[in-house]
Amino acid sequence: MEDKLQEIDRKFERLTADLSNPEVINDRVKFQAVAKERSSLEPLVETFREFQRVRAQLKDAKALLEDPEMREIAKEEIGPLEAQLEALDGKLKILLLPKDPNDERNVILEVRAGAGGDEAGLFGAELLRMYLRYAERKGWKAVLVDAMDNAAGGIKDATVTISGEAIYSTLKYESGVHRVQRVPATEAQGRIHTSTATVSVMPEAEDVDVQVNPADIQMDVMRSTGSGGQSVNTTDSAVRLTHKPSGVVVKCQQEKSQLKNRAMAMKMLKTKLYEMELEKQMSARDAARKSQVGTGDRSEKIRTYNFPQDRLTDHRIGLTRHNLPAVMDGDIGDVLDACRTFYQAEMLKQQLRDPSKGDA
């Protein structure tokens, strides 16, 4: 590991020098590429340099054990330095894990009501608001591109695009079945009901990822439904695309322009086809690896929101969190961080067992 880190440190220095090279400065595309690569290496290089500094301090402290006058001071320093060095070593191993190539991408997030009738739709709407509020806290741009309401004021399904920095790496472990336990507003006898909603987080596909034959696409136009201003039900601006070979269907009614809705629907279609291809690749890997990348079986219950006990439980990582009102208002950063840390640790264990499976 030491040799690899030394090599990365040297590369970081070369990239730093390149940013002062007039040839690179005058080539905007090349300059941005060099700056991006240098930025991606900076956390690892800074941690490695801190590791080297602490290791040198620890070596000096141990050397002082031979000096009777300095022995007690050295003993006091050695313990904290050893703990710091161990923590930095663990951090370096995490930072050296192969990166998921989709981590920096924007996402398309879908929420669908599951089992539980109207209550499932109400819970789905609350989950949707939770993610929108979290996106707002992060300064991300979230756009609701399609939604189908239910009669009780909830949703049957909804689709949102979220753009910003490193969004997929943050949200990718949210995919799965979310369960709620509470007394519905319509329950006269005060009984606790259990309902579910499904969340799907997909890395947004780029044109180079998926090539779609126009002949394979059926386009239907229709009038928009639901709340949306004066254009609703007055123009055929909503667009539905059907990919005939796969049966994938997407719909967009966000814009007043049919052309803009078609462009967004095409992006959504390519994203779904891209995700299907990713899932084919993941299915060929072992079960441990599939769980680590976080886009496994959608039918698996991943989290429970228990309102009577004011408790969120993530069943995959054994996390318990209280204060559900804050959670539903978008205060989920600690939950997302805990999931990411857990799966990074699992990936590290897997790589230590079998280095050949270190692909992201």
N, C-alpha and C positions, 0 to 999 in steps of 0.2 A: 504493500500500500504506500510505503514511503516513496518508492521510486516513481510511482504514478503521480503522487502529489507534487513531487519535485518537478516533474515534466509539465504538469498543469500550471505550476507557479511560473515556470519559464515562458510558457505560452501566454500567460496573462501579461507578463512584462513585454513580450513582443507585440501584443495587441495594443497595449498602452502606448508603446512607441509609434505604432502605425497611426494612432489618432493624431499625432503631430506631423505625420508625413504629408507634404503638400499634395502628392499624387492621390492619396486617400481623401484628404480634405476636399479636393476639387471634384471628386466623384461621389455625388450624394448617395447613390445606392450602396456603393462600397463602404462609405463612411458609416452609414446606418447599420450595415451588416456587421462591421467590425465592432461598433459601439454595443450592439446587441449581444454579440458573442462575449465581449469583455464583461458586460454587465451580468451575464449568466454565470460567469466563473468567479465573480467577485466575492460572493458569500463563502464559497469553498476556500478560496485563496486566503481571505482574511482569517477564517477559522484555523487554517493550517499554520499560518504565521503566528497566531496566538498560541497554538499548540506547541510550536517550536520554542516560543518565548517562555512558556510555563515549564516546559521540559528542561530548558537550560537553568531556570531558577531552581527547579527541584534537584538537578545535578549539583548545583553550587551548595544548596542547603545540606545535602547528604555529605558533601565533602567537608563541611564544617563540623560534622560529628566527630572528626579526629581532633578537633581543637577543644580542650577541656573548658576554656573560657566561653566558647560559643555554642557548646553542645546543647544546652537547654533552649536557647533561642532557636537553634536549628530544628530541634524536635517540635517546637511549636509551629514552625513554618511547614514542615514536611507533610503533616496530615492534610491541611487545606489544599496544598499544592497537588498532592496525589489525587484528591477528590476532584479538583478542577481539571487535572489532566485526563482523568477517566471520563468526565463529562464531555470534554472536547473531543476525545477519541470516539465516543459514541456519536457525537454530532457529525464528525467527519465521515463516519461510515454511512450515516443517513444521507449526507450531501453527495456521496459518491454513488448512491443508487442510480441506476439508469432512469432517465426522465421519460414519463409518458409523453409521446409526441403530441398528444392532444391537450396537454395541460394548459397551454397558453391560449387556447381557443375560446371564442364566445360560445354560448350554448343556446339550445332550444329546449325549454322546460315545459313539460306537459303535466297537468294534474287532472285526474279522472275520478269521478265518484265510483266507489266500489260497492260492497255489500252494506245494506242498511237503509235503502230507500232515500227519503228526503233528508234524513239526518246525515247520510253519507255525502250528499250534495252540499249541505251546509258546512260540513267539516272540510270538504274539498275547497270550498270558497275561502275558508279560514287559512288553510295551508297556502293557497295561492297568495293571499294577502301577506302571510308571514314572509314568503320569499320576496315579494315586491318591497316590503318594508326593509328587509335585510339588504336588498340591492340598493335601496335609497340610502341606507346608512353607509354603504361602501362607496357611494358615488358612481355606481354603475348605471347604465341606461337600460331600462326595461320597457318593452313595448308589448302590450297585449294584442296579439294578431288574430286571435279567434277565440270565441267563448260561446258555449251553449248553456243557457240558464235552465234551472228546473222550476217547478211551480212554487216551491217553498222559499225561493229567494237564494238558493244555493246554485251550484253548477253541476252540469252533467260532465263537461270537460272544458278545458281551457288550455291555450297555448301561448307562451310568452317567449320572446327573444330577449336575451340579456347579453349586453356587450360591455366590455371593460378590460381590466387587467387580470390575467390568470384565473378566469372564472371557472373553467371546467375543473381545474385542480382543486378548487374550493368546494364545488357543489356535486362532484361526480359520485360521492358516496350517498347522496340523497335518493338515488333510484331505488324503488321498491315499494312495498305495501306499508302504509302508515295507518295505525289503528287508534281509534279514539274510544274512550270509555267515559260516559257521562249520562246525566238525565236530560233527554231532549226537551226542548221547550214545549213540544206537543204531547209530552207524557204526563197524563193526569194523575197517575198513581205514584209518581216519584221513583220509578224503577230505572236502574242504570242500564243503558243499552250499549252495545258494542257495534261500531261501524268502521268502515275502512275507506281509504282513498289511495290511489296509486300515483306515484310521482315517477316521471321519466326525465332524466337529464342526458341530453345528447350533445356531443361536440359538434359545432356547426361545420358543415362540410364546405370545402372550397371547390372551385371549378376543377382544379387539377385532381381532386380526390375521386370524383364520380362523373363518368360520362353517360349521359342519358340520350337514347335515341328518340328524337321528337315523334317518330311514328309509334312509339310505345306509350305515348301519353294521350289520354282523353281529357279534354278540358270542358267543363260545364260552367256556365255563368248563371247567377241568380241574384235576387235582391237580398240585401243585408237584413239580418234579423237582430232584434234586441235593441238596447239603447245605443245611440250612435249619432244623434243629431238629425238635421233636416234631410240628409241624403238617404236615410234608412227607408227602405220600401219604396223608393222613388226611382232608383236606377239599378240596372243589373251590373253592379260593381263587384259583388262577391264572386270569388273564383274557387272552383274545386277541381283539383287535378287527380287523376287516377293513373297509376303506373300499372299498365295491364299485365306485364310479366310477373310482377310480385304481388299485385293486388293492393299495394299501399295507396291510401287516399289521404290527401291533405286539403285543407280549406283555409282561405284567408279573406277577411272582410274588413280589415282595419282601415284601409285607405278608401277615399272616395273614387280614386282612379282605378279602373279595372286593370290597366297596364301595371300599376304599382303592386296591386294585389297579386297579379300573376307572377311578377318577379319574386315577391316574398314567398308565394306558394311553391315556386320552383326551388327556392333555397331550402324550404322546409322538406320538400320531397327528396332532394339530394342528401340532406342531413339524415333522413330516415334510412335511405338506401345505404349510406355510409355506415350508419350504426349497425345495420343488418350484416354488413360485411365484417365489421369489427367483431360482432358476436359469433360469426362463423369461425373466425380466427381464434377467438377465446375458447370456443367449445372444444377445440383440438388440444387445449392445454389441460393440465391437471386441475382438480377441484380447488386446491389451495391457491393456485395462481389466479383462477377465475374470481375468487372472492377478494383477492388483494387488489385487483384493478377496479372493483366496485361496480361493475355493470352486469352482474350475474342474473340469476333467476328472479324475474319480477314478482313471482307469486310469493316470495319469501317475506314474512313479516319482519320488518327491520326495526320498528319503533312503536311505542305505545304512549299515548297522551292520556293520562288518567286524571280527569278533572276533579273528582271527589277527593282524591288524595294529593292534588296539586303536584303531580309528578310526571316527568318525562323519563322514559326508560328506553335506551338504545340496546336492543337485545344482542346485537353483534359484538359490542365491545364492553358490555356490562356497565354502561354509564347511567347514572341516575342524576336528574337535574330537577330542581323545584322552581316555583314561580312561573307557572304556565301562562299567566297573562302577559308577562314580559316575553316569553318564548313566542307566543302567537303574535306579538307586536314586532317580531323580527330580531329579537335579542338571542340569536342562535350561534354567534361566532365561536363561543367556547365549545359547543357541541360539534360544529364542523371541524374545529381544530383537533378535538379529541379523536374524531374518526380518522382524520388524515394521519395523525401521529400513530394511531393503532395500526393502520394498514402499512405505513412505512416500516414499522417494527416487524410486522409479519413478512414483508418483502425482504427485509434484512436477514431474518431467520432463514427464509427460503434460499437466499443467495449464499449464505454461509454453509447451508447443507449441500447445495448444488450450484456452484458458480456458473455452470453452463446455462442456468435458467435465469440469468440476470437481465434478460430483455424486458423492456417496460411493457 
